[in-house]
Amino acid sequence: MERTNFISPSLSSTEVVRLKSLCHEARGNILKMTSLAASGHPGGSMSSLEIFALLWSQAKVNPSEPLKKGRDRIIVSHGHTSPGVYSVLGALNFFDLHEAIVSFRLAGSDFEGHIERHLPGIELTSGNLGQGLSAAIGMAIADRSNGIKNHIWVVAGDGENQKGQISEARRFANKYMLSNLTYIIDLNHLQISGDTADVMPVNLKAEFEASGWEVVETDGHDLNALYKVLRPANQNKPRLILARTVMGKGVSFMENKSDFHGRALNIQELEKALVELGIENNMEELVAERKVFLTNRPASCREKPEYHLLKNTGVPITYSQEHKGDNRSAWGKALVSLADANPDNLPLVFDCDLAGSVKTAEFAKKYPGHFFQTGIMEHHAATMAGCSTLADKVSFWSDFGVFAIDETFNQHRLNDINQTNLKVVATHCGLDVGPDGKTHHCIKYVGLLRALPNYRTIVPADPNQTDRAVRHAGTSQGNYFIAMGRSKLPVILKEDGSVFFDKNYEFKYGKVDRFRAGKDVAILAMGPTCEHALQAAEILGIGEVSTAVYGVSCPTEISNEFIKELMKFKQVITVEDHDTETGLGAGLAIKLSELSGTPALTRIGVTHYGMSGDAKDLYTLQGLQPEQIAETILSKLS
Ligand SMILES: Cc1ncc(C[n+]2csc(CCOP(=O)(O)OP(=O)(O)O)c2C)c(N)n1
């Protein structure tokens, strides 16, 4: 294969012959693998085939070093075209083609129904339509920030472009002048329910041109024509290629039939198609091999994701006994300090029109080239920020809790699947948002994040713990969600009046902090309710109830060791500015349900939608004030 890196102005005639033959064989392989699996998406795979073949054969992406730094990137957003992607990548020696054909969609196989980024040549696991362009933009700005000069191509379906997130993404690409980005839409005019124009008309050309993109149209099956527009020469703005294609291209009875978007051929249809293509029918052998694969699985060819971290934590800031400040200000200061400590490796910071409130404004002022303002485009921001971390950057995205997780759960789920390395810092969590009311109360985040195995959740108790948690997240692997309220909080103190999270304190993920020892009852508190729990313990102490108080800053990570400690108590009370059905108390209940002889558990927290009002009053309405907590505990002890 003569890889041109798209430098030469046209393809050589030998290369055209070779690619034609590759696509011809690939059409047969798409049909075989989907028929073997009796499922999958042959139609779009056959319409996108020439695009895939040209990109992976010509771009600066090498099968022997698929993760090489500085490579071009090819992102496939319509991940259901996996048979087409596997047929091309296998033919180009990125992995074993035969294994892909035989094991497609088989439990345990690397060749899943939708493409997986652990396979060589694939940058993004996709399948939730509409996120590929945002993901590619994240990688583009990370590469640019790392001084890499490359090109990024994204391929998507035309039905897929009905999705709103794509509008957000194209505006961002224009604002940040991503002239090394090419978006190719496979314009086969069909989707599951039929003609795209009937399902939901979209004027792609007008919409992209209005957003400042260059738009070109071409025949998506003509290798020479397609090569010319895929070639980035003279490109000075993001380019959209509308590639006119035919669903099911190459097999007469499949062409232009939406039925074949997501249906495999049966054995008779396959026979007919292979005869028409002039390709050998070896299905009997393939069926036999597929059966063996089930019982005799070969070693996985998955590669472990590579993470990029900040090296230095910087100098922690310790707030004194007298300090009364909000956690979000401590976060903003820790961010600048982290950046200052890593001048050659600055993090990227994303904002959705809330920098002043979420306290990233100071970073923005000091490091404007690393700060990205997306406006009110949270879906795009969540995917972009997450996927920027797949391109050797550490990224922070800060937003109000309701937008940072409730609004964008699906985007985080795709980040989770892609094992990104994003640090989300959510302010205005719980009822503690100021008098904005229930639409702004983020009270389900612990439950939502518990459902994402690759996200870690931290709810710091005070500004000192916030400072250390932010430094920990920036220098540690994986996705983090750091949640905080809006109000000013006192610094948590030891019994002797000194600072609890003092200058020697280091944040350890999953560690519970014992603020007070006690033997009659244990209160487990989270975030801003820690101070309330401490005050409740004091009130209970007057009546000689010995109360232990624990701060649980990692509510989705309750260790067995800590559960053992709790077994000493008859009564355990959880206190949280969070919904009791999905929060800390609910997680603890699940843990305790696995054991016998466990303490009685009482969950104090948010039990109904809050109202507009001062956080103090809202806490009173939900029984979260220290006196109310003490009263509830006394009623349980009597
Ligand atoms: C967000 C989302 N909604 C719905 C689906 C289900 N789905 C899978 S493919 C598809 C149609 C896609 O049409 P198009 O982009 O034109 O792809 P083609 O038919 O050309 O393969 C739908 C609705 C999905 N995968 N993701």
The ligand as a Tripos MOL2 file, in Angstrom:
@<TRIPOS>MOLECULE
LIG
   26    27     1     0     0
SMALL
NO_CHARGES

@<TRIPOS>ATOM
      1 C1        -28.5110    8.7760   19.9790 C.3       1 LIG1
      2 C2        -28.9620    7.5860   19.2060 C.ar      1 LIG1
      3 N1        -30.2740    7.4750   18.8760 N.ar      1 LIG1
      4 C3        -30.7080    6.3910   18.1960 C.ar      1 LIG1
      5 C4        -29.8500    5.4030   17.8440 C.ar      1 LIG1
      6 C5        -30.3670    4.1590   17.0950 C.3       1 LIG1
      7 N2        -29.9130    4.1800   15.6910 N.ar      1 LIG1
      8 C6        -28.8570    3.4870   15.2860 C.ar      1 LIG1
      9 S1        -28.4920    3.7300   13.6880 S.2       1 LIG1
     10 C7        -29.7980    4.7860   13.4920 C.ar      1 LIG1
     11 C8        -30.0530    5.4440   12.1440 C.3       1 LIG1
     12 C9        -28.8590    6.1440   11.6570 C.3       1 LIG1
     13 O1        -29.0320    6.6160   10.3670 O.3       1 LIG1
     14 P1        -27.7880    7.1180    9.5150 P.3       1 LIG1
     15 O2        -26.9790    8.0460   10.3430 O.co2     1 LIG1
     16 O3        -28.3000    7.6930    8.2520 O.co2     1 LIG1
     17 O4        -26.9210    5.8310    9.2770 O.3       1 LIG1
     18 P2        -27.0700    4.7880    8.0540 P.3       1 LIG1
     19 O5        -28.5100    4.3960    8.0080 O.co2     1 LIG1
     20 O6        -26.6450    5.4840    6.8420 O.co2     1 LIG1
     21 O7        -26.1870    3.6570    8.4270 O.co2     1 LIG1
     22 C10       -30.4900    4.9310   14.6880 C.ar      1 LIG1
     23 C11       -31.6960    5.7780   14.8780 C.3       1 LIG1
     24 C12       -28.4940    5.5440   18.2240 C.ar      1 LIG1
     25 N3        -27.5760    4.6090   17.9470 N.pl3     1 LIG1
     26 N4        -28.0800    6.6520   18.8720 N.ar      1 LIG1
@<TRIPOS>BOND
     1     1     2 1
     2     2     3 ar
     3     2    26 ar
     4     3     4 ar
     5     4     5 ar
     6     5     6 1
     7     5    24 ar
     8     6     7 1
     9     7     8 ar
    10     7    22 ar
    11     8     9 ar
    12     9    10 ar
    13    10    11 1
    14    10    22 ar
    15    11    12 1
    16    12    13 1
    17    13    14 1
    18    14    15 2
    19    14    16 1
    20    14    17 1
    21    17    18 1
    22    18    19 2
    23    18    20 1
    24    18    21 1
    25    22    23 1
    26    24    25 1
    27    24    26 ar
@<TRIPOS>SUBSTRUCTURE
     1 LIG1         1 GROUP 0 **** ****
